[in-house]
Amino acid sequence: MTAGLWEHWLLPGIWITVQLTLYSAVFATLVAFGVGIARTSRLWIVRFLTGFYVEVFRGTSALVLMFWLFFVMPLGFEFQLVPMWAAVLALGLTYGAYGSEIVRGALAAVAPAQREAAIALSFSPAQRMRRVVLPQAIPEMIPPFNNLLIELLKATALVSAVSVADITFAAQLSRLATGDSLEIYSIILVLYFVLAFLLTRAMRLLERKAKASIGQAPPPGNGLLARLTKGPDKAAAKRSATPKSADALAPGGAK
């Protein structure tokens, strides 16, 4: 693969994919929190309208919605969206519907005693949500939001259908120019994995900070990196300490 393909197609495609993911994630997050909080409203009409939105956008295809926004809407409304923003709108509305259920579930999981304590302190409904409920619910939202963000990243590959020059679109052009499908699509797979891995690490860091902000100490790391940084001496000391304790507790054990 020549350096020109990287410079003119693949590297710009990576940047477009990053922008799509960022813009769509921000829009989807705003939709998710707005709809998710509205679904806990006491007004039945608000719950009905937001529930209708969730069912509609969870039950439709993001790709078909993208086609409708880009190809059909100009026919009926005489307004043409730029391909990038048609893609962001379609992805944000679709994944915002999924995210709203995460928000609603996390809000419902907050202990009723916390709400009752806020009422006893004469907090308004907005103050209860902002000072008591949301700070406890957000750490519980982050792991499922991480999964949703990874799915959103992979869904950006759909935007090549409306001529947005993301990684997938750049890979198709590169394959047509070079005829080398194996190398190009293998590189694209690795690029998506690297982007997803970086997003996961960032979301885990965000989760730790969110839990620390409400006084929940994060559990000690048990991943591969944590085990490697512990060193062999500590692990060996832990293993050697167990049988000694067992011998000392056994009847007639060594003194």
Salt bridges, closest charged atoms under 4 A:
GLU55 OE2 - ARG58 NH2 2.99
GLU101 OE2 - ARG39 NH1 2.34
GLU101 OE1 - ARG104 NH2 2.97
GLU151 OE2 - LYS154 NZ 3.26
GLU207 OE2 - LYS211 NZ 3.32
